[in-house]
Amino acid sequence: MASLKEVKSRISSINGTLKITSAMKMVASAKLHKAQEAIENMLPYEERLQGMLKNFLSSCTSVETAFAEVKPVKKVALVAFASNSSLCGGYNTNVIKHLSGLIEEYSQTLGAESIVIYPIGKKVAEAVKKLGFQVAGDFQHMSGKPNYQDAAGLAQELMDRFKKGEIQKVDLLYNHFKSTASQALVHETYLPMGMSMDKKANKAEFSADYIVEPSPEKIIKALVPKVLRMKIYTVLLDAAASEHAARTMAMQIATDNANELIQELTLVYNKSRQQAITNELLDIVGGTMA
């Protein structure tokens, strides 16, 4: 059995850890509140904007957009969203694990040289470099602090490369915020846009009757890039909310574990102290009787 001094030292050490995890939980919770409010305000707008685009394209079947054109895939871009720091449970691990699977899958069908990776966050960038792949740029500043300008810049680069034919497909990989205790990993196609399938959908779903000025072509030319830029920004907000939620839960679990361990060690300390006092009393009594 450990000595009283050792047990007391461990209790003191865990108490220090407890204060740190508790403080980190409070900070993450405050950040989560702001991030949650941002994504909850943005999602309805982004969904409504996409709905308008789908309705419009379904009612104007003659109008096409280059960003919905399906081409034979020779080169693919993977945009993975993670964090710059750890201590957030399986948030980064899940993204990196799924990204590794995607890289392996595309490497088998297209070849490793046909994969372009855009890592949003330090952790995923480090993982990509360990896998031996070159990244398309430094996007660490976008993780955790989403802003529309950065999102629009990334979206524009992806749109330009797709339109020029440098890449024929863009996939997004990120965590979707459901609640503080639940985040779902999402893998979806960003480009080409899935408008061809939407046009074949039930026409009853698309009942909007639009009066278009100046022309459908000009409306599509302005609306599609706006939708694509907004999508990247929404994903950034979603990923940030998921990160803060995952860190809040991780720090809560760590705090609870520390509390339990302190209780167990305190019980051990009290038992050891009681045993030491009993032994001293027995020595005194034994010495007196002698």
Protein Blocks (a to p, Z undefined) as FASTA:
>chain_A
ZZfklmmmmmmmmmmmmmmmmmmmmmmmmmmmmmmmmmmmmmmmmmmmmmmmmmmmmmmm
mbccfklpccddfbdcddddddfbehiojmlmmmmmmmmmmmmmmmmmnopklpccdded
jklmmmmmmnopacfbdcklmgopacfklmmmmmmmmmmmmmnomagbdcddddddfblm
bccdddddfbdcfklmmmmmcfklmmcccdddfbfklmmmmmmmmmmmmmmmmmmmmmmm
mmmmmmmmmmmmmmmmmmmmmmmmmmmmmmmmmmmmmmmmmmmmmmmmZZ
